[in-house]
Structure formats: structure tokens, C-alpha cells
Amino acid sequence: MRLLLVFLAVLAFSNAHRRRKKKQFCSSSHEEYRMFGDRTFYELVAGNVSTIPERAPQSCVPIQIYMIVRHGARYPGAKHLPKLELLRNFIQQVGEFSQPRLCETDLQGIRDWQVYTDEYDQLNQTEKGANEVKGIARRFKQLFPELLGSDVNVDKFRFRSTNRPQTRMSLESFISEMLSVPDDPETTQRRIDEAIVDVPPVNSDKVYQNNCKNYMAVLNNLSAYIPEFNAFGEGHDISKIIKKLAERLGVERSSISADLLWKIYTYGCKYQQQVDGFNGPWCKVFKRKELKVLQYWDDLRSYETKGPALPLAIQKNCYVAKDVISLMTSTRQQDIAGGEIPPAKFLSVHTSNIATLAQLLKLVTVDRPLTRSNYRMHYYREFDFSKMAPTGGNLVFVLYRCLETEYKMQLYWNERVVRIPGCPEDPNSFCSLNRILELYPNLVVGSETECNQEEICGPYKT
């Protein structure tokens, strides 16, 4: 009998030990997840134009390219420093309420975590961000040498950027690659110096979303416009993550609000991986499936501020979209008349420009709205900001002359050829320029339904 009791006691201890061991959380035992909405690295989701077997049939010649490229990975802004300091202060609570369930390596990573930026980094592009846009420039230059090659005169190109540190620096990186001449640094520098770069005053630029007064009125009253995001943050999925996170950190459940979890995910996790190039300590406190829930939460916010839930967010890209259509239309006219054609235009922009322009062109369709209650229905959603607008995300429009008299457009989205909705099926995803004008009458200058940027956004400063 005594032996049986001893055996049962040993068994109970062993089971309890296994249960305690099972509850310990260690990131090395879980598959890494790196999809972080608009902070997702380009290389993780983009295509590669250098692998395209055939860009166009021989009867078609490219005559113009318009590249709209989001800036590469960057540092947070100075306005984010208080949020980072808040996380640093929160770390002092780790382990005060209970024994943390994190394994020692991950726990030490949190305790050693420091604010990873300062006011001098203010929005500056990271080295990885520079390499992202350089790679894009290099691959398109190889794909379209007749438009972008080293023998094309620099004064034929037009470069433009919004007047923000991240876009200006990205454009500089882009230009340094686009205008480079192999094994000739002197000529390369001369070409860079001769580049015509337009950087409008920050307060009057119609490309920069912060100058759209009606849109900024929404962002200044943000909570009223993101009810689904707010409700999801108070729901079961987020509550479950908070409970697990409190156990892993050894803090009281009540010390982690939905707002604090959002700051941990946004500023501690996804922003820092933009700077370091890999998942840091705050990313490692979550399981892969939890990061997917947080990604959906992030997408919900984008859906309500940069998506179908807020038509204004999409319509405010009227100016950029019209510029593309207008340039292609005038190029056709110049070409027919035998005039000189500018071969390329480049525009360095922001997340919102890429994501909302894609929606304005109807490249993204949402059959079922994203809401607080249908996360599992959207597990494989089309409205996925990680794929829509990663760092370096881009939309590239190419105009071709075919058989001397027909003009067709081809569209690349993050280095993948995409068929423009409403255009006939085509092996090269070509669409006639005439069909483009029929599909988007609101983007045609002079049409009865032409969109008006100032009616959409309110008056701009001059």
C-alpha cells in the first residue's frame, strides 16, 4: 500500500511538472510570422519582374513608363517616442504579479529591451529601405532598357516626391540606382546631378494625404470612424491574447488594456522589425496564430481609414490617378504627331497612395466587409495590407505602341503583372488605352464625370 501511495505521489508530481513545463512559452518553439500590414518587408510578398518570361509580343514597343513607388522601410517618427517610453516603463511590471511563463531567453530579451530610435532618426529611411527601392529600380531598368537604360538622356526623366524625409530619401536611393552607369562612377554622378527632381512645398502638395483637409478631419476624430476596429479590440480574440500575454509576462491581466496591446504590437513589434530587419523581443511574446489575429485587427483599422468603409480615403487619390491617365493620353497624341515623348516619370509616395490607388482602379474587390465578428471568414482575404502596400510597394504603368496604330497599357503591382478589371483576357494583361478611358471616365480630364480633387478634399494652399 505504501509503495502504491509513493508511486501515485511521484506520478502526480511528474504530471504537475509536465503541466508547468507545457505552460512555459518559448519563441524558438514556434514558427515565426512576419506579415505586419503596411510594415511588411517588400521581399516577403512582392513578385520579381526579372523572372517574367515575356513582357510583350514583338509587335508591341514600350514608349512610356510611369512608376509610383512607396518609400522603403523607415524609422518611426518623433511622435512615437512617448509610446516607446511607455513600453519601457511597462517592462518594470514584468514578473511582479506572478512567475512569468516566458522562457528565460525571451524574458531576458524583454527586460533588456530599449527604445530603438530617437528624434534624430525622425522618419529616416533605413538601410534595408534604401536597398528595397534600389532593387525595384534595378529590375525595372533591366526589363525596360529602351526606356530606362543608361543611354537615355537624364533630362527626359521626371522625378517627383512628396516633401517628407522618408519619400525624399527613397527617391534619392531610387535615382542613384536608376541613373547608374556600370563601372563609370563619374558619369553616374553627373547623371544624378542633372536629374530634374520636383519636391513641392509640403503644405500644398496634392499627393500628400495630410493636405486633404476633409480626410484629416476624419483622422482627427478617428475613434468615431473605426467602430469595428474598436469593437474587435474589446472582443474575445483580443481578450484571449491579453490573458495569455499577462501570463507570459507575469503581470496582472488588468494592467494590459486593448490600447496597450495595440502599442506593444505596433510600436514594440512591427515598427522595430522595420528597423532591425528581424522580429525583436516584443514580436516573440506572441504565437504565430496570435500575430495573425493582430494583423487582422490592423487590417480592420486600415479598412476603416484607407479602405471601402471610408470612400473619401479612396477618392482622394483622384489627382494621382488622373495624372497617370492624362500623361498616357497626351503621350499617345504626341506619338501620333511624331513629337518627342518623355520616356519615364517617377513618383515617390506613401502607404496610403499605393493602397487607395489600387482600390480606385478596382484592383481590390471586397465581397464581404471586414467586421468585428467575421475574422475567420477573412482568413484568406483580398483586403490584406501586407500584400497591398508593403514597404516599397509600387504600381507601374507601361504604355505600348502596337502595330503602329494601337496603344495599350500594361500594369504591374508589386512587380506582378495584373489584369485591369473590365479589360479583355490577354496573355500579357494588355488593355487598350481606349478601353482604359471607358473604364475610368472619372479619371479622364474634361469628361462629364471627372473627379475634382478640391471638391473631394477641400481647398489646398497655394
N, C-alpha and C positions, 0 to 999 in steps of 0.2 A: 504493500500500500504506500509506504514511504517513498519507494522508488518511482511509483506512478505519479505521486504529487510532485516530486522533483522534476520528472520528465515534463509534466504539464506546465510547471513554472518556467522551465527552460524554453519550452515551446512558446509560451505567452510572451516571454521576454524577446525571443527571436522574432516573433510576428510584429511586436511593437517596434522593434528596432528596424525591421524592414519597412513598416509603415512610415516611420520617421525619415528613413533614408529615401523612400519614394517621394515624399513631400518636398525634399530638397530640390531646388531648381538650379540648373546649370546650363548656360547658353551653349556650351560645347556639345551638349546632348541634343540640341535642336537645330533643325535646318535654318539657315539664315534667310531672311526675306529683305529685299532691297527696293521694293516698289513704294515710293513715297510721294505720290502725286506729282505736283509741279517741281519737286526737288529730286526727282528720279534722274539718274545719270543717263545721258543720251545713248551710250553704248549698250544699255540693258534692253532697250525697246526699239531702237531705230533699225532701218534697213541699211543697205550699203550699195550705192549706185555703181561702184566699181565691179559689182558682180552681175549687173544687168547684161544679159546675153546680146540683146539688140535694142538700141534706144529708139530706132525708127527705120522704116523702109528706105531704100536708096533713093526713091523718088521724092523724098521729103528732106529739106535742108533747114536746120535751125537758123533763125535770123535774129532772135532776141531771147534773153532770159531775164526774169525778174525774181530775185531771191529775197525772201523775207525770213530772217533768222533771229530767233530769240537769243539773248545773251547766254553765255555759258555759266557754269557753276560759279557762285559768288559767296562772299561773306554776308552775314546778317547786317542790318543797319544799326546805327547807334540807338535807335528807339527800342531795339530788342534787348539792350544791355540790362535794364531793370528786371526783365523776365528771367534772364540767365542768372542774375544775382539772387533772385527768389529761389531758384532751384538749388543754388549753392547753400542758401540758408536752410532749405528744407532737409538737406543731407544731414544736418545736425540732429534731426529726429530719428535717423535710421538706427534701429536696434533698441530704442528707448522703451518701447511698449512690449515687445516680445522678441524671442530669438529669431533673427532673420532666416528665411528659408532659402535665400540665395546661397550658392556655393561660395567658398571663400574667395576664389579668383574674381567672380563677378561683383561680390560685395566690396572687395577692396577697390575695384575699378570705380564704383560709385563713390566711395569715401575719398578717393584721390582725385575725383573729378574737379576740374577747374573751369572757369569761364574761358572760352577758347577764342575770344575775339575782343577787340577794343574799339574805341571811337576812330582810331586811325585806319582800321580796316573797312570803314563805312562803305558797304555795298560793293567793295572792290572785287574784281574777278579773281578767282583762284587760278593756280597754275593748271589744274585739270580743266577748268572752264576755258582757258585760253587754248588748250590742246583740242577741246571739243570743237570749237568753231574753226580752228585751223584745219582739222581733219575734214570738216564739211567743205570748206573752200577747196582743199586739195583734190578731193574726189570729184567734185563737180567740174573743176578745171580740167581734170583728166577726161571726163565724159564729154565735155563740150570745148575742145581745144580751139575750134574755129571762132568761138565767141569769147573765150576766157584765156586763151593761150598767151604766152609771153611775148608773142609778136604783135598782139593787138595794142594799139596806142592807148595809153592810160587816159588821155583826155576824152576817150569815147565812153568811159565808165562813169557812173554816177553812184556815189556812196552817200547814205544818209543814216543818221542815228538820232534817237531821242537824246535829250541833254541830261543824261543820268550817268553816274560813274560806271555802272555795270555794262550799259549798252555802248558807251564810248570806248571802253577798254576792249570789249568784244569786237567792235568794228576795227579797232587798231590791229588786233590779232588776226582778224579775217583778212584785212588788207595786206598785212605782212606776208601771208601765205598766197593770196590770190595774185599779187603782183611780183612774186619772187621769180627770179631767173636762175635756173640751175647753174651752180659753180660760178656765179657772177655777182658777188655781193655789192659791187659798186653800182652796177646797173639796177639791181634790185632796190637799193636805197634811193636812187634817182627817181625810179618809178613811184616809189612810196611818197616821196616828197612832192611829186607832181600830181598826186591823186586829188581829185576835186571832192571834198567832203562837206556835206551840208549838215550842220547841227543847229536847228532852230532854237530860239530862246525857249527856255524850259516852260515858261508860263503861257506861251501862245501856240505850242505845238499840238496840232490836231491828232497826231498819232498817239501821244501820251495820254493814257486814260485819266490821270488825275486832273487834266484840264477840262474834262467833260463834267460840267457843273451839276447836271441832273444826276449823273451816275455817282458823283462824290456825295451828293445829298443822301443817296441810299446808303453808302458806306459809313457816313457819319451817323446814321441811325440804324446801324447794322442789325441789332437784335430783332428789330421789327420785321426784317426781311429774311431771316433764317429760322423760321419756326420748326422746320423738320430737323435741321441740324441740332437745335436746342433740345428738341424732344428726344432725339436719339441719344443725346448726351445724358438724359435722365432715365433712359430705358434699361432693360435687363442686360443687354450685351455689354454696355459700358460699365454698368454696376458690377457685373461679374469680373471684368478686368480690374476694376478698382479694388475689389475684395482680394483678388489674387496678388495684386501689386503690394497692397498693405501687408499681406502675409510674408511676401518675399523680402520686403524691406524692414519688417518688424516694427511697423508704425500702426497707430490707431486707424481704423477704417475711416473714421470721421475726419481725419486730417487730410485726406485726399478727396478733393471735390472734382467734379467733372472739368471744371476750369483748370485746376492744377494738372489733371491728367492731360488735358489738351496742351498745356505748356510743356510738360515733360516730353510728350510725343513730338510736338512741333519744334520747339527750340532746343530741347536736350538731345533728341534723337535725330530727326530728319535734317535739321539745319546743320548739325555738327558733321554728319556723314558727308554733306556737301563740301565741308572744309577739309576733313581728314581723308576722304576718299574711301572710307570703310565704316561699318557700323560700330559706334562707340558704346560706352558703358550704359547709357540710357536706352539705347535700342536693345541691348542684351537682356534687359529685365523682362522682355515680352516674348511670348511664344510666337511662332510664325502665324498661327491662326488668329492670335490677338492683334498682330500688326495688320492683318487683312481687314479685321473689323475697324481698326483705327483708320485705315486707308479709305474705307467706305465712308466713315464719318467725315473725313477730309473731303471726299468727293461730294458728299451731301452739301457741304459748305460751298464748294465750287459750283455745284448745280444751282444753288440759290443765289449766287452772286456773279457767276460767269457763265450761266447756262440757261436752259429753256425756262426755268422758273422766273427769270428776270429778262424779258425780251430786250430791254434797254441795253443790257450788257452786250448783247449780240449786235444790235443795230448801231452801236457807237463805232463799229468798225467800217461804217459806210465810207469814210474818207479814204482809207487804205484800199478797200475793195474797188472803189471807183477809180483809184489811181492805176491799179493793175489793168482793169478793162480799158480805161482811156488810153493808156500807153500802148497796149496791144493794137487797139483800133487805129490810132494815129500812125503806128508803125506800118500797118498794112497799107494805109493810104500813101505814106512816104515811099514804100517799096514799089507800089504800082506806078507811082510817078517817077521812079528812078532816083529818088532822093537818098541822102545819107541817113543811115539808121544807127541809133545808139544801141550797141550790142547787149549792154547789160546795165541793170540797176540793182542796187543792194540796199536793204533796209534793216537796220539793227533795232530790234524791238523787245517787248516784254511778254511774259506768260500769257496775259490776257489777250494780246493781239493775235497770237497764234491760235489759241483755243477758240476764241469767239469768231475769228475769221473763218476757221474750218466749219463752224456751225452756220455762219452766214451763207456759206457756199453749199450748205446742206450735206457736208461730208459725214456728219454725225447725225444719226437718227435715234430717237428715244421713243420706243413704242409704249413703255410703261414708266411713268415718272419715278424718280428716286424719292423715297419717303422714309419716315422713321420706322416703318413696320415691314418693309419688303427687302431687307438686306440680302436674304438668301435667294430671292428671285433675281437679284442683280449680281450674283457671284461672277458671272462672265458678262459683264455689262459693256456696252459700247461707249457710254459716257465714263471714261476712265482717264483721268488727268495724267496718270503716269505715261500713258501711251499717246495722249493727245498733245501734251505740251511739256515734254521733259526739258532739261537744260539743253540749250542748243536746238530746240525744236524748230522746224522750218517748214515753210510752204514755198515751193519753187515752181514758177510758171514759165513754160517754154513755148515760144511761137515758131511754127514751121511754115515754110512755103512748100507746097506740094504740087508737082506737075505744072509749075509756073503760074498757075492762076488760083489755086485754092490755098486758104490759110487755116491752119489747125493749131490747136493748143494741146499741150500735154502738161499734166500736173503731178508733181512729186510732193509727198507729205512724209517728212522724216525719212527721206531717201527711199521711199517706196512709191512706185507709180500707182496712182489711184484713178479709177474711172469717175468722171464727174457725173453725179446723178442726173438722169434725164438725157444723157448722151448715148448714142448707139454703142453696142458692144464693138470693141475694136481690139485687135491683138496688142496694139501699143497704147491703148487707152487714149487715143486721139479723139478730139472733138472739134468740129469746125467752129471757127470764130463766129460765124453767123448763128450757129446753134447756141453758143455761149450768150450772145446778146439776147436771144429769145428766152433763155432760161433765167436770166437775171436782169430784167428790164429796169428794176430799181437801182441797178448799179451802172446804168448807161447814162452818160451826161446828155441832157437835153430831152430825155424821154418824159412822158407824162407822169410816170410813177417814180422818177428819180429821187433817191433819198437825199435829205438835206442834213448835213452834219450839225448845223447850228440849231435847226428845229429839234433834233434829237438831243443835243447836249446843252443847248443854251449858247449865248454869245461867247466868243473867245476874245482874249486880249489881243491887241494888235501892236 
